[in-house]
Amino acid sequence: MDRSEEDRAIAEAVVRLRKQFPDVPADDVAAAVEASRPEFEPNPIRDFVPLFVERGAKDRLRGRVPS
C-alpha cells in the first residue's frame, strides 16, 4: 500500500467513525484519527495501518485512551 492509498483508507475510516459517533463533532473525530496515526509511523508494512489507526481512534472516541 502506498501513501496515497493509505491516506484514502484513513479518510474512509473518518467517514465510518463519524457515522458511528454522530454526537461527536467531526473535528474531534478527525483529531482522534490523527492522534492515532503516529503510533504506526515506524511500521514498515503499511497494509494494516489504516485498520489499526481506525481502531485506535475508536478507542479514543469511546474514552478508553486519552488523546
ChimeraX commands (.cxc) that place a marker at each C-alpha (Angstrom):
marker #1 position 0.00,0.00,0.00 radius 0.5
marker #1 position 1.46,3.34,-0.98 radius 0.5
marker #1 position 0.95,6.54,0.98 radius 0.5
marker #1 position -1.91,7.83,-1.19 radius 0.5
marker #1 position -3.83,4.56,-0.75 radius 0.5
marker #1 position -3.19,4.71,2.97 radius 0.5
marker #1 position -4.41,8.31,3.14 radius 0.5
marker #1 position -7.56,7.37,1.21 radius 0.5
marker #1 position -8.25,4.40,3.50 radius 0.5
marker #1 position -7.80,6.58,6.58 radius 0.5
marker #1 position -10.13,9.22,5.14 radius 0.5
marker #1 position -12.72,6.49,4.66 radius 0.5
marker #1 position -12.19,5.47,8.28 radius 0.5
marker #1 position -13.01,9.04,9.34 radius 0.5
marker #1 position -16.29,8.81,7.44 radius 0.5
marker #1 position -17.15,5.49,9.11 radius 0.5
marker #1 position -16.29,6.82,12.56 radius 0.5
marker #1 position -18.40,9.94,12.02 radius 0.5
marker #1 position -21.35,7.65,11.34 radius 0.5
marker #1 position -20.59,5.52,14.41 radius 0.5
marker #1 position -20.21,8.58,16.64 radius 0.5
marker #1 position -22.80,11.06,15.32 radius 0.5
marker #1 position -22.82,13.02,18.60 radius 0.5
marker #1 position -19.08,13.71,18.41 radius 0.5
marker #1 position -18.08,16.82,16.42 radius 0.5
marker #1 position -16.45,15.99,13.09 radius 0.5
marker #1 position -13.28,17.85,14.10 radius 0.5
marker #1 position -12.96,15.67,17.20 radius 0.5
marker #1 position -13.31,12.51,15.12 radius 0.5
marker #1 position -10.63,13.72,12.72 radius 0.5
marker #1 position -8.40,14.67,15.68 radius 0.5
marker #1 position -8.80,11.19,17.20 radius 0.5
marker #1 position -7.72,9.65,13.90 radius 0.5
marker #1 position -4.73,11.98,13.59 radius 0.5
marker #1 position -3.75,11.27,17.20 radius 0.5
marker #1 position -3.75,7.54,16.46 radius 0.5
marker #1 position -1.71,7.74,13.29 radius 0.5
marker #1 position 1.79,8.48,14.69 radius 0.5
marker #1 position 1.76,5.25,16.71 radius 0.5
marker #1 position 2.10,3.31,13.47 radius 0.5
marker #1 position 4.54,5.52,11.52 radius 0.5
marker #1 position 7.56,3.30,12.20 radius 0.5
marker #1 position 5.84,0.18,10.83 radius 0.5
marker #1 position 7.49,-0.85,7.57 radius 0.5
marker #1 position 4.47,-2.88,6.45 radius 0.5
marker #1 position 1.70,-0.37,5.80 radius 0.5
marker #1 position -1.17,-2.60,4.66 radius 0.5
marker #1 position -2.93,-2.74,8.02 radius 0.5
marker #1 position -2.08,0.75,9.27 radius 0.5
marker #1 position -5.48,2.23,8.33 radius 0.5
marker #1 position -7.24,-0.54,10.27 radius 0.5
marker #1 position -5.06,0.00,13.33 radius 0.5
marker #1 position -5.48,3.77,13.13 radius 0.5
marker #1 position -9.26,3.37,12.95 radius 0.5
marker #1 position -9.26,1.05,15.97 radius 0.5
marker #1 position -7.08,3.45,17.94 radius 0.5
marker #1 position -9.34,6.37,17.07 radius 0.5
marker #1 position -12.42,4.36,18.03 radius 0.5
marker #1 position -10.85,3.61,21.43 radius 0.5
marker #1 position -10.09,7.29,21.90 radius 0.5
marker #1 position -13.63,8.26,20.97 radius 0.5
marker #1 position -15.01,5.74,23.42 radius 0.5
marker #1 position -12.84,7.31,26.13 radius 0.5
marker #1 position -10.61,4.29,26.63 radius 0.5
marker #1 position -7.42,6.01,25.63 radius 0.5
marker #1 position -6.58,9.65,26.41 radius 0.5
marker #1 position -5.90,11.79,23.32 radius 0.5
marker link #1:1,2 radius 0.2
marker link #1:2,3 radius 0.2
marker link #1:3,4 radius 0.2
marker link #1:4,5 radius 0.2
marker link #1:5,6 radius 0.2
marker link #1:6,7 radius 0.2
marker link #1:7,8 radius 0.2
marker link #1:8,9 radius 0.2
marker link #1:9,10 radius 0.2
marker link #1:10,11 radius 0.2
marker link #1:11,12 radius 0.2
marker link #1:12,13 radius 0.2
marker link #1:13,14 radius 0.2
marker link #1:14,15 radius 0.2
marker link #1:15,16 radius 0.2
marker link #1:16,17 radius 0.2
marker link #1:17,18 radius 0.2
marker link #1:18,19 radius 0.2
marker link #1:19,20 radius 0.2
marker link #1:20,21 radius 0.2
marker link #1:21,22 radius 0.2
marker link #1:22,23 radius 0.2
marker link #1:23,24 radius 0.2
marker link #1:24,25 radius 0.2
marker link #1:25,26 radius 0.2
marker link #1:26,27 radius 0.2
marker link #1:27,28 radius 0.2
marker link #1:28,29 radius 0.2
marker link #1:29,30 radius 0.2
marker link #1:30,31 radius 0.2
marker link #1:31,32 radius 0.2
marker link #1:32,33 radius 0.2
marker link #1:33,34 radius 0.2
marker link #1:34,35 radius 0.2
marker link #1:35,36 radius 0.2
marker link #1:36,37 radius 0.2
marker link #1:37,38 radius 0.2
marker link #1:38,39 radius 0.2
marker link #1:39,40 radius 0.2
marker link #1:40,41 radius 0.2
marker link #1:41,42 radius 0.2
marker link #1:42,43 radius 0.2
marker link #1:43,44 radius 0.2
marker link #1:44,45 radius 0.2
marker link #1:45,46 radius 0.2
marker link #1:46,47 radius 0.2
marker link #1:47,48 radius 0.2
marker link #1:48,49 radius 0.2
marker link #1:49,50 radius 0.2
marker link #1:50,51 radius 0.2
marker link #1:51,52 radius 0.2
marker link #1:52,53 radius 0.2
marker link #1:53,54 radius 0.2
marker link #1:54,55 radius 0.2
marker link #1:55,56 radius 0.2
marker link #1:56,57 radius 0.2
marker link #1:57,58 radius 0.2
marker link #1:58,59 radius 0.2
marker link #1:59,60 radius 0.2
marker link #1:60,61 radius 0.2
marker link #1:61,62 radius 0.2
marker link #1:62,63 radius 0.2
marker link #1:63,64 radius 0.2
marker link #1:64,65 radius 0.2
marker link #1:65,66 radius 0.2
marker link #1:66,67 radius 0.2
view
